[in-house]
Amino acid sequence: MIAIAERTPAPSSAKLTLQTLEIAPNTTAIRSLDWDRDRFDIEFELRNGTTYNSFLIRGEKTALIDTSHAKFHDLYLNQLTQLINPAEIDYLVISHTEPDHSGLVRELLTLAPQATVVGSKVAIQFLEDLVHHPFKRQIVKNGDCLDLGNGHELEFVSAPNLHWPDTILTYDHKTQSLFTCDVFGMHYCDDSPYDEDLTLLDSDYQLYYDCLMGPNARSVLAALKRMADLPEISTIATGHGPLLRHHVSELIGRYRDWSQAQAKAETTVAIFYAADYGYSDELAQALASGILKTGVAVELIDLKAADPQEVREMVDLAAGVIIGMPPQSANTQAALSTILAAITPKQAIGLFESGGGDDESVYPIRNRFQEAGIKETFAPILIKETPNAAIYQLCDEAGTDLGQWLTRDRAVKQMKALDSDLDKALGRLSGGLYIITAKKGEASSAMLASWVSQASVEPLGITIAVAKDRAIESFLHAGDQFILNVLEEGNYQHLMKHFLKRFAPGADRFAGIKVHPAANGSPILGEALAYLECEVVSRMECSDHWLVYSTVDVGRVSKPDALTAVHHRKVGNHY
Ligand code: FEO
């Protein structure tokens, strides 16, 4: 069950605060606390803010591991310069180059031009685009060491694709601390620096894994295997959220279990894209999110960093292939040619533009797939401007369509597998007929529902069971608001028919339907017998459905004497 944890409220006047503490001998954590950040990448709504953690290790030489988000410019640099004269920093270790960790690298290198930047080859390449002036660098590979003296020997563990191709982990042999940046992190902001109470952290830890690491399960397993060569790990110094000290093996074990389950999935979709180019990361993530809803696994592969052998192996493994158009270069051309040569008509494809300004054209490659008889499960997604919520929703729905197409035989088999007597008996459970409607930014969605029940009196609350692969699932996370429209007996057929239609990804569910906006922004159906304005409190995972518990604070009935439409079924193994 995914329960929503309580948290210590943020100080009302302090949206950005800083915390420093000694976490081991000669090792200082500088935690930038971003109490109110409510969104991280697409689809990743934050319930409890986040933190950006940076670390200073002082042996005979000094290393700073990662920096902070640019929004902490003054707070972070003031604190750092109180801790150390920047001219004394010998090494700046870059675990990963996304701006929440490297947002102050340029400023840091201005203060500490003597520092040698240490990172993976990919990270150093990304940094060249970020820093725009020469800097000393040291490229490290898995197993390389850097001796700071006084026992602080740093050993690097290569962790590509967790969740970017640039990631390295850093292990300090003296303090048995492993600095992991995004890996094993969670978006959870609290003054408490460690993982004392796991019940508070469970759901955020899993959500973070599902969003960032789940689409790279094989890479997670490979990194865990490399980590196994390290001596004991007493602290995992993450880049987000609390540092892990009290439940280290338990939390590493969860990554192993979740990744093994993903890697064993019968069906996988490979998403090839160019990391850190245009909007490719966010678009690929939205597509991955939609695919994962169908129980199909995802592997994200960076076309710029992958070698031809890896590309070939991923195409052979995948039932479906999605390509985000990379920038035009000989390297990416070769990778695309490898995909084209390896794919077979048994596989499905989907294409999207990255919006980077120099994308390979989507149409020549689409023509090649069509000529080869490869099934295209959604029309190419074209990016002409900065993507908004509707585009990301389109990607999510396109991913779900692809996943559903790949699992269509399994779905039919499951439907037929139930015992027929049980099936008929279960069918005698009946429910009302409702349309759930929701709007977030430019994106909106709707779904016919009948598994709806009142669930509490104080406060007034309801539950709705929503299949995991429904598009509206993305609109029903804790804190989201929606409308439950109640349909009227004798006056529901046309609405039911309309909302049961299969909509193309991104299609407007409300075209031709009379609606008006509720106070919470979601559409109220003009022909609804009644409606309730609801807010999601929590969700319970029930196998193939989410049971969504919501409170209700406003409701109206349009015809006091009319009755609710009731859904009578013959069998219970589908709706
Ligand atoms: Fe926390 Fe991928 O940056």
Boltz pocket constraint, residues with backbone or C-beta under 6 A from the ligand:
constraints:
  - pocket:
      binder: B
      contacts: [[A, 96], [A, 98], [A, 99], [A, 100], [A, 101], [A, 163], [A, 181], [A, 182], [A, 239], [A, 240]]
      max_distance: 6.0
